[in-house]
Amino acid sequence: MTAGPRPAPALISSPRERRQRMHHEMVTAILEAARGVMRERGVAGLSLREVARRVQLQASSLYEYFPSKAALYDALFLTGIRRFREYKDYVAAPEFDSFWEYVAAWLTTYMQFAQEHPDLYQLAFERPVPGFAPSAESMEESTSMLDEFEQTLQKAVDEGWMRPNVSVTHARDLLIAMMHGLTSQHMANEPDLPVGSGRYGSLIPDAVALFRAAWEAGPLGAGPNGGTDGDTDQG
């Protein structure tokens, strides 16, 4: 009887690899504990002593992982930006038949993120902690999303989906202001209602319609380069 192939020997981690893995696991546990504290006490109520207690560390040992409360907030801010990017990446303009469907999805996704991760939403997109400012490295990731959104809007202009009467940068900021305004009102008044419902959550289609009526290049529903306007060459 022929013996089957021998199983491959188990890989043995080096001491350095084990230390790195344990460090990563502790950092993850600290961030999760910190999020729990923020959800219970408010984002500004983060307590390093309470976080240390929840991960079974001495308060002084926590500084081996985060040298200050600001450093912990910065890591949480970056966690929020990266988590929102995961949400945003599900919203890709090419997936929609209309640019305006993409805008509606963008507003909806932002509200969904705020509802599912209120602690990260507040830290990443509001100013709940007096004196805290994200590091330059963390802000770079946040700014990159702004740039990507602006590029998407510029592409919409280039393809004829819209012709705003302001610069693309101002168009971006107006859309963000509407997006954040609806979300903040929804979270302040009816945070338990599903996205798309309630006094403010249900206004997303109306908000998109306002921008579309003001900025669409052609007649409503005409699609890219549809219709005529004063700048169209009549030959």
Sequence and secondary structure as in RCSB ss.txt:
>XXXX:A:sequence
MTAGPRPAPALISSPRERRQRMHHEMVTAILEAARGVMRERGVAGLSLREVARRVQLQASSLYEYFPSKAALYDA
LFLTGIRRFREYKDYVAAPEFDSFWEYVAAWLTTYMQFAQEHPDLYQLAFERPVPGFAPSAESMEESTSMLDEFE
QTLQKAVDEGWMRPNVSVTHARDLLIAMMHGLTSQHMANEPDLPVGSGRYGSLIPDAVALFRAAWEAGPLGAGPN
GGTDGDTDQG
>XXXX:A:secstr
              HHHHHHHHHHHHHHHHHHHHHHHHHHH GGG  HHHHHHHTT  HHHHTTT SSHHHHHHH
HHHHHHHHHHHHHHT  GGGSSSHHHHHHHHHHHHHHHHHH HHHHHHHHS  STT    HHHHHHHHHHHHHHH
HHHHHHHHTTSB  SS HHHHHHHHHHHHHHHHHHHHHH TTS TT HHHHTTHHHHHHHHHHHHBSSSTT  TT
 S  TTS   
